[in-house]
């Protein structure tokens, strides 16, 4: 019989909020403080985040943790329009002390937990969003997944435990599990390669030659780490870049299409709508009121 007592490392008592924002490059708020935890994850671009009297740059793939009653705010850098995911919750577990005053790198596997958290939050109608196109207005409020809120709680706890593990490994011994570390770094390199190819033509075959691995191998490890195919991820990156460019108002739609190497503006508009649910013009109106 299995008699080992279950260890509860982090136990979230209440989820306070879930947000996904696509801010303009000029965004700033005046700050707030509250008696619960908050995680701010940068999904695109970068921000300046203030925690009490300290200001830090938080870049793509990083998260800053705000402890209860800590004054904090967010400022965009007037150059890059950032995408931000924020969740806040009540958790009194002693292990949470580890996250005080922390800005942490989020690994590919941890980013996948955040992506699943966002997706379940949408399905459960809990996520709040400034962007109208992200809300499923046709879905009845009663039509939600079984155990949706519990899954969201579990995702946040899973993320925190994963960060506690990786943080302790780096802090105490510098040792990572070899296979996981190598795979994670490889996927990070693939994403960086694709990011550098956003303003050009992308070829999976050429990328495989660049890294010296077969298409089947790179496709397999990338799908396992991110949950998406190489081309799906690359297309999402292109459209995310297009959304940023629209919010920064430097280029018109035809110029954005050309800069991102779409065949023509009509094809760009079609792909944009397939990914976001809106045409570029509808998106611009939803985020900028223009």
Secondary structure, DSSP 8 states (H G I E B T S, - for coil): --------S--EEEEEEEEEEE--TT-B---B--SSEEEEEEEESEEEEEETTEEEEEETTEEEEE-TT--EEEEE-SSS--EEEEEEEEE--GGGGGGTT-EEE--HHHHHHHHHHHHHHHHTT--EES-GGGS-TTS-TT---TTHHHHHHHHHHHHHHHHHHHHHIIIII----HHHHHHHHHHHHHHHHHHHTTTS---HHHHHHHHT--HHHHHHHHHHHHSS-HHHHHHHHHHHHHHHHHHHTSS-HHHHHHHTT-S-HHHHHHHHHHHHSS-HHHHHHHHH--
